[in-house]
Amino acid sequence: DSDKAIRDAKLWAVENGYVNNASELNLLDGVADLFGGKAFKISFKQPPYNGLPVLPGVTGGYLDIFINSNGVFRANGFFYKDIQAPTEPVISEHEIKNKIIGKELVFYNYEGQKIIWKIEKDDLKPDPLTNKNTSIVIYVKERSDTNFLEYHTVWAIPVTKTVDGFVYPWTVFIDAINSRLAVSQRMN
Protein backbone atom coordinates (compact mmCIF):
# COMPACT_ATOMS: atom_id res chain seq x y z
CA ASP A 1 0.00 0.00 0.00
CA SER A 2 1.58 3.27 -1.13
CA ASP A 3 0.14 5.32 1.77
CA LYS A 4 1.86 3.06 4.28
CA ALA A 5 5.09 3.23 2.25
CA ILE A 6 4.97 7.04 2.36
CA ARG A 7 4.42 7.06 6.14
CA ASP A 8 7.25 4.56 6.67
CA ALA A 9 9.60 6.49 4.36
CA LYS A 10 8.90 9.74 6.23
CA LEU A 11 9.57 8.04 9.56
CA TRP A 12 12.83 6.60 8.19
CA ALA A 13 13.92 10.07 6.97
CA VAL A 14 13.32 11.53 10.47
CA GLU A 15 15.06 8.63 12.22
CA ASN A 16 18.08 8.99 9.92
CA GLY A 17 18.45 12.75 10.36
CA TYR A 18 17.32 13.96 6.94
CA VAL A 19 14.66 16.17 8.55
CA ASN A 20 13.57 16.99 12.10
CA ASN A 21 9.88 16.47 11.50
CA ALA A 22 7.97 14.35 8.96
CA SER A 23 5.72 17.33 8.20
CA GLU A 24 8.73 18.96 6.44
CA LEU A 25 8.60 16.32 3.72
CA ASN A 26 6.63 16.90 0.53
CA LEU A 27 6.43 14.56 -2.42
CA LEU A 28 8.42 15.61 -5.45
CA ASP A 29 7.11 13.35 -8.20
CA GLY A 30 4.68 11.15 -6.35
CA VAL A 31 5.18 7.46 -5.73
CA ALA A 32 6.52 5.02 -8.29
CA ASP A 33 5.22 1.47 -8.06
CA LEU A 34 8.09 -1.01 -8.50
CA PHE A 35 7.75 -4.71 -9.20
CA GLY A 36 3.95 -4.78 -9.24
CA GLY A 37 3.47 -3.17 -5.82
CA LYS A 38 6.21 -5.12 -4.07
CA ALA A 39 8.30 -1.97 -3.63
CA PHE A 40 7.99 1.77 -4.07
CA LYS A 41 10.22 4.69 -4.96
CA ILE A 42 9.18 7.77 -3.02
CA SER A 43 10.75 11.10 -4.00
CA PHE A 44 10.75 14.04 -1.61
CA LYS A 45 11.71 17.60 -2.47
CA GLN A 46 13.96 19.85 -0.45
CA PRO A 47 12.10 21.40 2.49
CA PRO A 48 11.76 25.19 2.24
CA TYR A 49 14.17 27.57 3.94
CA ASN A 50 12.30 30.09 6.08
CA GLY A 51 9.29 29.73 3.80
CA LEU A 52 11.23 30.07 0.52
CA PRO A 53 11.45 27.20 -1.96
CA VAL A 54 14.94 25.75 -2.36
CA LEU A 55 15.71 24.67 -5.90
CA PRO A 56 17.41 21.30 -6.22
CA GLY A 57 21.05 21.43 -7.26
CA VAL A 58 22.89 18.93 -9.40
CA THR A 59 23.66 16.53 -6.57
CA GLY A 60 21.22 17.39 -3.79
CA GLY A 61 17.95 18.97 -2.78
CA TYR A 62 15.95 15.81 -3.17
CA LEU A 63 15.66 12.45 -1.47
CA ASP A 64 14.60 9.23 -3.21
CA ILE A 65 13.65 6.44 -0.81
CA PHE A 66 13.18 2.89 -2.06
CA ILE A 67 11.05 0.81 0.29
CA ASN A 68 9.43 -2.62 0.39
CA SER A 69 7.67 -4.70 3.05
CA ASN A 70 11.00 -5.19 4.86
CA GLY A 71 11.68 -1.45 5.07
CA VAL A 72 13.98 0.98 3.29
CA PHE A 73 16.51 -0.79 1.10
CA ARG A 74 18.07 2.23 -0.63
CA ALA A 75 18.16 6.02 -0.47
CA ASN A 76 19.61 8.46 -3.00
CA GLY A 77 20.19 12.19 -2.70
CA PHE A 78 20.31 14.54 0.25
CA PHE A 79 18.84 17.77 1.55
CA TYR A 80 20.83 20.96 1.97
CA LYS A 81 21.05 21.45 5.74
CA ASP A 82 23.18 24.50 6.53
CA ILE A 83 21.50 27.10 4.34
CA GLN A 84 22.47 30.66 5.16
CA ALA A 85 20.79 33.22 2.93
CA PRO A 86 18.72 36.40 3.25
CA THR A 87 15.00 35.83 2.90
CA GLU A 88 14.06 39.31 1.69
CA PRO A 89 15.19 40.76 -1.65
CA VAL A 90 17.16 44.00 -1.73
CA ILE A 91 16.30 44.64 -5.37
CA SER A 92 12.62 44.80 -6.35
CA GLU A 93 10.97 42.60 -8.95
CA HIS A 94 10.34 45.68 -11.09
CA GLU A 95 14.04 46.70 -11.01
CA ILE A 96 15.21 43.19 -11.86
CA LYS A 97 12.82 42.81 -14.78
CA ASN A 98 13.89 46.17 -16.20
CA LYS A 99 17.51 45.10 -15.89
CA ILE A 100 17.11 41.92 -17.96
CA ILE A 101 15.18 43.49 -20.84
CA GLY A 102 17.58 43.57 -23.77
CA LYS A 103 19.86 40.82 -22.42
CA GLU A 104 20.53 37.86 -24.69
CA LEU A 105 19.69 34.22 -24.13
CA VAL A 106 21.65 31.69 -26.15
CA PHE A 107 20.31 28.19 -26.67
CA TYR A 108 19.93 25.47 -29.27
CA ASN A 109 16.57 24.54 -30.73
CA TYR A 110 15.22 21.05 -31.20
CA GLU A 111 17.15 20.69 -34.46
CA GLY A 112 20.46 21.72 -32.87
CA GLN A 113 20.53 25.21 -34.38
CA LYS A 114 22.00 27.97 -32.25
CA ILE A 115 19.45 30.65 -31.39
CA ILE A 116 20.18 33.99 -29.78
CA TRP A 117 17.34 36.22 -28.73
CA LYS A 118 16.99 39.34 -26.71
CA ILE A 119 14.59 39.42 -23.81
CA GLU A 120 11.73 41.82 -24.50
CA LYS A 121 9.15 43.12 -22.06
CA ASP A 122 6.47 40.91 -23.66
CA ASP A 123 8.61 37.81 -22.91
CA LEU A 124 8.28 38.37 -19.16
CA LYS A 125 5.12 36.42 -18.49
CA PRO A 126 4.15 33.27 -16.57
CA ASP A 127 5.50 29.98 -17.85
CA PRO A 128 2.75 28.61 -20.16
CA LEU A 129 3.33 25.04 -18.97
CA THR A 130 3.41 25.60 -15.21
CA ASN A 131 1.74 29.02 -14.96
CA LYS A 132 4.52 30.04 -12.56
CA ASN A 133 5.05 33.74 -11.99
CA THR A 134 8.18 35.55 -10.87
CA SER A 135 9.12 34.46 -7.36
CA ILE A 136 11.89 34.57 -4.77
CA VAL A 137 13.69 31.26 -4.26
CA ILE A 138 16.93 29.94 -2.80
CA TYR A 139 19.28 28.89 -5.59
CA VAL A 140 22.06 26.46 -4.72
CA LYS A 141 25.26 26.89 -6.67
CA GLU A 142 27.52 23.89 -6.38
CA ARG A 143 31.12 24.96 -6.93
CA SER A 144 33.13 22.12 -8.43
CA ASP A 145 36.40 24.01 -7.99
CA THR A 146 36.08 24.19 -4.20
CA ASN A 147 33.41 21.60 -3.29
CA PHE A 148 31.53 24.37 -1.50
CA LEU A 149 27.89 25.26 -1.83
CA GLU A 150 26.75 28.84 -2.26
CA TYR A 151 23.20 29.81 -1.40
CA HIS A 152 21.73 32.74 -3.29
CA THR A 153 18.42 34.48 -2.74
CA VAL A 154 17.29 34.99 -6.32
CA TRP A 155 14.41 36.16 -8.41
CA ALA A 156 13.22 33.24 -10.57
CA ILE A 157 11.86 35.02 -13.63
CA PRO A 158 9.89 33.10 -16.25
CA VAL A 159 10.78 34.18 -19.77
CA THR A 160 8.80 32.74 -22.68
CA LYS A 161 9.50 33.18 -26.36
CA THR A 162 7.82 31.61 -29.38
CA VAL A 163 10.23 30.97 -32.26
CA ASP A 164 9.07 29.32 -35.50
CA GLY A 165 5.95 27.98 -33.78
CA PHE A 166 7.84 26.45 -30.85
CA VAL A 167 7.34 27.79 -27.33
CA TYR A 168 10.58 28.12 -25.37
CA PRO A 169 9.94 28.62 -21.64
CA TRP A 170 12.97 29.64 -19.59
CA THR A 171 13.62 30.57 -16.02
CA VAL A 172 16.29 33.20 -15.52
CA PHE A 173 17.75 33.40 -12.02
CA ILE A 174 19.08 36.77 -10.90
CA ASP A 175 20.54 37.48 -7.49
CA ALA A 176 17.97 39.48 -5.51
CA ILE A 177 20.62 40.93 -3.19
CA ASN A 178 23.27 42.27 -5.57
CA SER A 179 21.45 41.97 -8.95
CA ARG A 180 24.23 40.00 -10.63
CA LEU A 181 22.85 38.85 -13.93
CA ALA A 182 22.90 35.27 -15.05
CA VAL A 183 23.30 33.47 -11.77
CA SER A 184 21.89 30.83 -14.08
CA GLN A 185 19.38 30.34 -16.82
CA ARG A 186 17.58 27.15 -17.60
CA MET A 187 15.14 25.99 -20.17
CA ASN A 188 12.08 24.53 -18.44
VOLUM-830972 format. One line per 5 residues: number of its first residue (from 0); for each residue x, y, z of C-alpha. Coordinates in steps of 0.1 Angstrom, whole numbers, plus 5000, padded with zeros to 4 digits. Layout:
# VOLUM-830972
NUM) X Y Z | ...;
END
This chain:
# VOLUM-830972
0) 5000 5000 5000 | 5016 5033 4989 | 5001 5053 5018 | 5019 5031 5043 | 5051 5032 5022;
5) 5050 5070 5024 | 5044 5071 5061 | 5073 5046 5067 | 5096 5065 5044 | 5089 5097 5062;
10) 5096 5080 5096 | 5128 5066 5082 | 5139 5101 5070 | 5133 5115 5105 | 5151 5086 5122;
15) 5181 5090 5099 | 5184 5127 5104 | 5173 5140 5069 | 5147 5162 5086 | 5136 5170 5121;
20) 5099 5165 5115 | 5080 5144 5090 | 5057 5173 5082 | 5087 5190 5064 | 5086 5163 5037;
25) 5066 5169 5005 | 5064 5146 4976 | 5084 5156 4945 | 5071 5133 4918 | 5047 5111 4936;
30) 5052 5075 4943 | 5065 5050 4917 | 5052 5015 4919 | 5081 4990 4915 | 5078 4953 4908;
35) 5039 4952 4908 | 5035 4968 4942 | 5062 4949 4959 | 5083 4980 4964 | 5080 5018 4959;
40) 5102 5047 4950 | 5092 5078 4970 | 5107 5111 4960 | 5107 5140 4984 | 5117 5176 4975;
45) 5140 5199 4995 | 5121 5214 5025 | 5118 5252 5022 | 5142 5276 5039 | 5123 5301 5061;
50) 5093 5297 5038 | 5112 5301 5005 | 5115 5272 4980 | 5149 5258 4976 | 5157 5247 4941;
55) 5174 5213 4938 | 5210 5214 4927 | 5229 5189 4906 | 5237 5165 4934 | 5212 5174 4962;
60) 5180 5190 4972 | 5159 5158 4968 | 5157 5124 4985 | 5146 5092 4968 | 5137 5064 4992;
65) 5132 5029 4979 | 5110 5008 5003 | 5094 4974 5004 | 5077 4953 5031 | 5110 4948 5049;
70) 5117 4985 5051 | 5140 5010 5033 | 5165 4992 5011 | 5181 5022 4994 | 5182 5060 4995;
75) 5196 5085 4970 | 5202 5122 4973 | 5203 5145 5002 | 5188 5178 5015 | 5208 5210 5020;
80) 5210 5215 5057 | 5232 5245 5065 | 5215 5271 5043 | 5225 5307 5052 | 5208 5332 5029;
85) 5187 5364 5033 | 5150 5358 5029 | 5141 5393 5017 | 5152 5408 4983 | 5172 5440 4983;
90) 5163 5446 4946 | 5126 5448 4936 | 5110 5426 4911 | 5103 5457 4889 | 5140 5467 4890;
95) 5152 5432 4881 | 5128 5428 4852 | 5139 5462 4838 | 5175 5451 4841 | 5171 5419 4820;
100) 5152 5435 4792 | 5176 5436 4762 | 5199 5408 4776 | 5205 5379 4753 | 5197 5342 4759;
105) 5217 5317 4738 | 5203 5282 4733 | 5199 5255 4707 | 5166 5245 4693 | 5152 5211 4688;
110) 5172 5207 4655 | 5205 5217 4671 | 5205 5252 4656 | 5220 5280 4678 | 5195 5306 4686;
115) 5202 5340 4702 | 5173 5362 4713 | 5170 5393 4733 | 5146 5394 4762 | 5117 5418 4755;
120) 5092 5431 4779 | 5065 5409 4763 | 5086 5378 4771 | 5083 5384 4808 | 5051 5364 4815;
125) 5041 5333 4834 | 5055 5300 4821 | 5027 5286 4798 | 5033 5250 4810 | 5034 5256 4848;
130) 5017 5290 4850 | 5045 5300 4874 | 5051 5337 4880 | 5082 5355 4891 | 5091 5345 4926;
135) 5119 5346 4952 | 5137 5313 4957 | 5169 5299 4972 | 5193 5289 4944 | 5221 5265 4953;
140) 5253 5269 4933 | 5275 5239 4936 | 5311 5250 4931 | 5331 5221 4916 | 5364 5240 4920;
145) 5361 5242 4958 | 5334 5216 4967 | 5315 5244 4985 | 5279 5253 4982 | 5267 5288 4977;
150) 5232 5298 4986 | 5217 5327 4967 | 5184 5345 4973 | 5173 5350 4937 | 5144 5362 4916;
155) 5132 5332 4894 | 5119 5350 4864 | 5099 5331 4837 | 5108 5342 4802 | 5088 5327 4773;
160) 5095 5332 4736 | 5078 5316 4706 | 5102 5310 4677 | 5091 5293 4645 | 5059 5280 4662;
165) 5078 5264 4691 | 5073 5278 4727 | 5106 5281 4746 | 5099 5286 4784 | 5130 5296 4804;
170) 5136 5306 4840 | 5163 5332 4845 | 5178 5334 4880 | 5191 5368 4891 | 5205 5375 4925;
175) 5180 5395 4945 | 5206 5409 4968 | 5233 5423 4944 | 5215 5420 4910 | 5242 5400 4894;
180) 5229 5389 4861 | 5229 5353 4849 | 5233 5335 4882 | 5219 5308 4859 | 5194 5303 4832;
185) 5176 5271 4824 | 5151 5260 4798 | 5121 5245 4816;
END
